């Protein structure tokens, strides 16, 4: 049909898109603020984030296999919890991830040309929107190249630091400075870097054999990411320790310098820029697909539901998302964007876990403990974030709920 997307992605493509979303700029930037929050409890925070991410991934995978359509938790919430909750999930995702797009674009600018970070950020958004417009298969191939480059850079960082004389294993031990409040805040910040596996689910309408591919791709991508993050965190901690890591503006670059591998520092900077480009590519891809799903249900302008007759992509949604992100990148502050996005992402996954709880065993429901831990963890991490992030995030969700209510009134109780 003309308004349906084409199923082009196999298991390798889906895994690569998930990796491109997760193994991105987060690992280059999130370690320092997480260390400031958790101190020597950083690795515990990483473990907590990984457990919550695993539960969310499992719930999302089962739901995506049941509902293989573009939109992710927007679709699951609508089908399992009702129209309002699906809408709220979609609102949280689109608004929160648009902020993530701006943050990633600004990260590219900060590494490529710090004096003109905003201009570079806008140029990056325009370029990657054009790549997505040309078709999802091209996006998958670009993402594969980016993932390969970033993994090579991270491997070099791990080898250079762990084999240096500056690496001290005792720096990994948790001390008296670690508190559960700090660990949870660090986990919330680190979760931002894990959250990309949802991109696989939001592409459900473009995946071949989604009932088999999606449940396999999500845990594979998450497992690979967890191993990479754990190795990088251990390597950086052994040479910097939690105190120096907490004060680092470019943790991985500082770590290789501390290890005596100064020549690697520019490579790490280049890798960070490439990683941010990979995250931005996948984020624009995911936000445009959720925008498509919401436009189909007229929660957003219906014109955004159009699918390009040649490229078979939601071209109007992609152009609109690209334009909004470009404007945001021109004026936004990267720190505020990340905190705001984290709250929205955790709210999104809380609804995904709630939706998974309504599945029956015949529908592929995971063990009940999985979505229960996922839901509880999302709420705990969301409200452990800095107060400003909690207030702004909750405020935007309230605005979304108000818009939904006003629309219902204007339509005089019509179906939404």
N, C-alpha and C positions, 0 to 999 in steps of 0.2 A: 504494500500500500504506500502511497506517496508520503504520508506523514509518519511512517515508521522508519526507525534507524536500521542500518544494515548490520547483521551479525558477522563481524570480521575478526574478532579477537579470540585467539586460542589461549591455552594455559600459559605458555611462556610470555605472551604479550600481557596478559592480565597480571602475572607475577611482577613483571618489569614495571608496569604502571604503578603497582602498589609500592615497589621498592623506590621508584622515583619520587613518590609522594612522601615516603617516610625517611629514606636516607637522603636528606636534603640539608638545607641550611641549619636546621634545628640542632644537629649534633655539633656544628661549628659555633653556635651562639648560646645554646641553652645550658651548657654545663656550668658556666660562671654564675648566672643568677641562681641556678639550682644549688650550687655550692654555698652561695651566700645564705640561702634559706636553711639548708640542712647541715652545713659544716661537714664534719667527718661522717655524717650519716648519708652522704650522697648516694652511695651504692645501694643502701636500703631504699632510698627514694626511687632509684631506677628500678629496683625489683618490684616495688609497689605499683609503679606506673606500668610495668610489664604485665603484672597479674591482671590489673584492670583492663589493659589493652587486649589481653588474651580473651577475657570473658566477653568484651565488646565485639571482638573479631568473630568469636564463635557464634554469638547471637546474630550478628550481621550476616554471617555466611549462611546460616540456616534460613533466615528470612529472605535473603537474596535468591536462594535456590527455589523458595516457594513463590516469590514474586520477582521474576527476572525482567524488570522494567526499569527504565531510567527514573532516578529520583531517590533511591536509597530509602532512608528512614522516613522521608516524606510519604512514600508509598506504603511502607509497613505500618506506620502510625495510622494512616487513613484507613487501611484495610482491617487492622486489628483493634484499634482503639477508638476510631471515629474521625470525622472530617476535621474537627478542631485540632486534635492532637497531631494529626498528620501535617496540617498547615503549620502548627507551631514548630514542629521539627524542621520543616522546610525553611521556615523563616529564620530559625536559629542557624541553620547550615548556610543559607545564602548570605546573610548579613555577617556572620562570624567568619566564614571563609573568604568573603570579599575583603575583610580586614586582613586576613592571612595573606591574601594575594598582594595587598599593598605592602605588608611587612617584608615579604620575600623580594618584591621588586626593589624596595629600598635597600635591602641587604646586598643585592647585586650592585646597586649604585655605590654603596659604601666601600665595597671591595675593588670595584673596577676604577672608579674615579671619584674619590671622596669629596672633592671640592664641588662636584656637580652631581651629587648622588640623586637628587630628584629628577634631573633631566635624563640621566641614564636609566632610572627606574621606569619612567614613562616610555622611553624607547624600547626597553625590554618587554613591557606589556604589549606594545603595538606589534613587535616582531613575533611574539609567541601566540598572540591572538590570530595572526595570519597563518601560523603553522597549524593551529587547531582548525581553522576554517578550511584548510586544504584536505582535511580528513583525519579520522581517528587512527588509521593505520600509520600515516606519516608521523603523528604524535607519538605513537608507540615506538617507532624506530628512532626518533630523536631521543626519547626517554631512555632507550636501551643504551645509546652512546653516552648519555650523561651519567647513567648509573655506573657504567664501566669506568669512566674517568674518576668519579667520586670514590668508588671502592678502591681504585689504585692509589689515590692520594691517602685515604684513610689507612690502607695497608702500610704505606711508607711511614706514616706517623707512628703507628703501633710498633713496627720493627725498629725504627730509629730511637724511640724512647725506651722501649723495654730492653734493648741490647746495649744501652749506654750506661756509663758508670754513675749517672745521676739518678737512676731508678732505685728507689728504696721501698721495699715491700711493706715496711711498718707504717708507711703513710696511708695504707688502705684500711687500717684499723679504726673502728668507731670509738670516739672518745666521749668525754663528759659534755662536750658542746652540742652533741646531737640530741634533739628533742623530737617527739612525735609530731608536734605542730609544724616544726621546720621540715621534717621528712615529708609530711603530706603536702606542704606547699611546694617543695622541690618536685614531688611526684606529679603535681598538677602542671608545673612548668615543663617537665620532661615529657608528659603525656602529649603536649603540643607537637612534639617531634614524632610520636608514634602514630598519630591519628590518621595517617594517609591511607590505611587499608580500606577506608570507606569509599575511596575513589574506585575501587574494583566493583563494589556494590552499586554505586551510582551509574556505572556503565553496563548494568545488567542487560539492557536491551541491545547491546552491541557485542555481547560475548556469545561464542558458539557453545552449544550444549551447556547452558548456565547452571542446570541442576547439578552437574558434575564439576564443571570448571570453577565456579565461584567458591564452593566449600573447600576446594583444594588450593586455590590460588591465595586466599586470604591468610590461612595459617602458615603457608609456605613463605609468603612475603614477610609476615610478622616475625616468624622464627629467624629468618636470615637477618632481619633488622636488629632483633634483640641481641644476637651474637655479636654483630658489628658494634652496636652501641656499648655493650659490656666491655669488649676489648679496648675500645677507644677510651672509655671512662677510666678503666684500670690503668691504662698506659699513661694518661695525662696525670692522674692522681699520684702515681709513683714518682714522677719527676717534679711536680709542682706542690703536691700536698693540698689539702682543702683550703688553707688560708690564702696561699698564692693564687690558687685557681679562682677563688671567690673574687679576687681583685683584678683578674685578667680581662682585658677587653677583647682579645683574640686568643682564646685559650689554647687552641691547637698550635697556632703559630708560636706562642710563648713556650709551649711544651717542647717543640723541636729545637728552639733556641737554647732552652735550659739543658737539653740533651747534647748540645754541642753540634747540632746539625743546622747551622744557620743557612746553609745553601737551600734547605728544604722550605724555609719560611715563605718565599715568594710562590712556590708551588702550592703550598697550603692555601694561600690567599686566592690563587687562581682556582683551586679546587672548591673553595667556599663560594666563589662567584658562580661556578658551574652548577654546584649543588643547589644554590638558590634559584637558578634558572630552571633546573629540573622540577623543584617544588612548585614554582610558579606555573610552569607548563601544565602539570597535573592538576593544580588547584583550579585554574581557569577551565580546564576540561570538566572537572566535577561540578563546579558551581553552575556552569552553563547547562548541564544535564538536569540538575535539580530545578533550575529556572524553567527549562522545557516542560518538566512534569507539572510544575505548579501553574504554568501558563495553559497547559492542556485542560486543567480543571478550573481555569479562569480566576485563580487566586492572584495571578499576575496578568498583565495584558495578554490577551489571547494571540495577538500578532507574534509574540515571542515563541509560540509553539511551532512555527514554520520549520520545515526540514528542507534543506537545499536539494533540488532535484538531481544534481550531478554528484555532489560530494557526500550526500546523505548525512549531513551534520545539522544540528540546530543553529543555523547561521545567524539568525537574528538574535537569539539568546547569547551566542558567543560574542557578537559585536557589541551588544549592550553591556554585557559583563565586562568586556575589555575596556569600554569607554568609562564605566564607573570606576574600575580599578585604576585606570590611568589618571583620572582626576584625583582619586584618593592618594595615589602615590606622589602626586605633585604637591600635596599639602600636608600629608599625615606625618605623625611621629611614630617611629617603629616600635618603641617600647609600649606605648599605649595600645597600638594595634595588636600586638601579641597577647597582652593580658586580656583585652576585650574578646579576642578570638577564642582563647582557651575556655572561657566561661561558656560561650556559645557552643563549642564543640562538645564539651562535657554534657551540656543540656541535651544536645542532639543524641548522644549515645545513651543517656538515661532513658530517653523515649524508645530507643532501639531495644534496650534490655527489657523494658516494660512490655513492648510488643512481643518479644520472644517468649515471655512468660505465658502468653495466651495461646501459643501453639500447642497442639496435641501431639502425643507420641507418633501418631500416624502422619502428621505433617512435618516430622523431623525435628521436634523440639529437643534442644539439648537438655542435659541433666539440670533440674531446677536450680541447683546451687550456682550454676554458671551465670545465668542472668541476674540472680539475686546478688551475687558478689559484684557483678558489673554495675548494676543499678546503685547499690550502696556505695561502691567505690567512686562512681561518677559524681554523686551528690557530695560525698566527703571531700573530694579533690576540688570540686567547683567552689565550695564555700571556704576552702583553705587558701584560696588565691588571695592576693592583696585586696584590701577593702575596695579600692577604686575600681578594680576589675569586676568585683562582685556587684557593686552598685550600678555601674554602667551596663553590665551584661544583663542584670535583672531588669533594668529600666527598658532596654531594647526589647526584651521578651514581652514586657508589659505593653509596650507600644504596639507590638505585633498582635497581641491578643485584642487590644482596643480596635485596631484596624479591622480585624476579623469580625468583631461584634458590630461595628458601624456598618460594615458591608452587609451583614445579615439584616440589619434594620432597613437599610436602603433598598434591599431586594425584597423587603416585606415577607421575610420568612421563606424565601425561595430556596431551592436546593443549591448547595455550594460544594 
